[in-house]
Amino acid sequence: METDEPYRQLDLAVAASESRGLEVTHLHAADEPLLWASDAIAWCLQRGAAWEARVRPMIVLDHAV
């Protein structure tokens, strides 16, 4: 996860409460290029319908995990 100091403890608490045994590692965006992809998609979702339509095919919700 990208480091966001105000939410760091909350991230860890939520991960600890999950029965799936999630492990959380906080990184700065510059340290992990894959964090850039999620930031770009989130930006597009906030920009309105035209941008959302462009990124919607990249979003997969798998509730079976």
C-alpha positions, 0 to 999 in steps of 0.5 A: 500500500502507498504510505499515507501517514494519517491512515497507516495505523488504520491500514494495519488494523484493518489488515490484522482484522481480516481472516485471510491473514493479509500482510501490509507493506507501506511504500512510497509511490516512487518505490513501487511503480505499480502504485502509479497504476491505481493512482491513475485509475482512481484519478480517472474515476474522479474526472467524470464519465468520459474518463471513467469509461476509458478505465472501467475495463481495467477494473475487476471486482472479484468477491470470491477471493 
